[in-house]
Amino acid sequence: MMHSHFHRTSAAALAMLVAATLAGCSSSAGVTVARTTETTPTTLATPPATEAPVVTDAPVVTDAPVTADTVPLPDPCSLVSQAQATAVVVIPVGEGTRAGSTDDLLCQYDADPNGPVAQVQVFVGPGAKTFLDLDKDTLKHDFTTLTGVGDEAYLEPGTVFVRKGTIWVAVEAVVLDTPADHVQAALSALAPVIAGEL
């Protein structure tokens, strides 16, 4: 009889243990569900935050350098007209002849080949700066700084250089029968006019 009572007690204890275990499993399952429910909104909220910068930043970065690099050079024959070229050398010159590429432009005015020698050349672009560097640094020509003209301007015998922003212009006059003082004064007077056109 004692054995039978012990068996019933053990069975009852085992049943209580199983019930407690099942209750623990169901409560732990409840926690898992609760955690899953809590993490779902956080996961859904993440994509919009990462998408916005990717879409907005791309066009801004690509557009800026393109605009900076595509500054068109002015027409050199418009910067110095036929009448202005004639005034520099005091000998009539013909219409300007354009040459060069989109990166380096030239307009050349020539006097009648049957008369006195006279020529005016207008350089626009990096070639004008190379011209300045060669005469200044390599050939060591004498230069005068023209203050208040563009961003910088220099005068040497027979040539004036003007820069405004990134654009350089050089105007060279070659003439035999016109006094050098007149040529220099005419080029100095022409420099601010050119700067105003840039």
Protein Blocks (a to p, Z undefined) as FASTA:
>chain_A
ZZmmmmmmmmmmmmmmmmmmmmmmmmmmmmmmmmmmmmmmmmmmmmmmmmmmmmmmmmmm
mmmmmmmmmcccddfklmpcfklmmmmnopacdddddeddfkbccddddddfklccdddd
ddedjklmmmmmmmmmmnopacdddehiajbdcddehiacddehjbccddddddfkbcfk
lmmmmmmmmmmmmmmmZZ
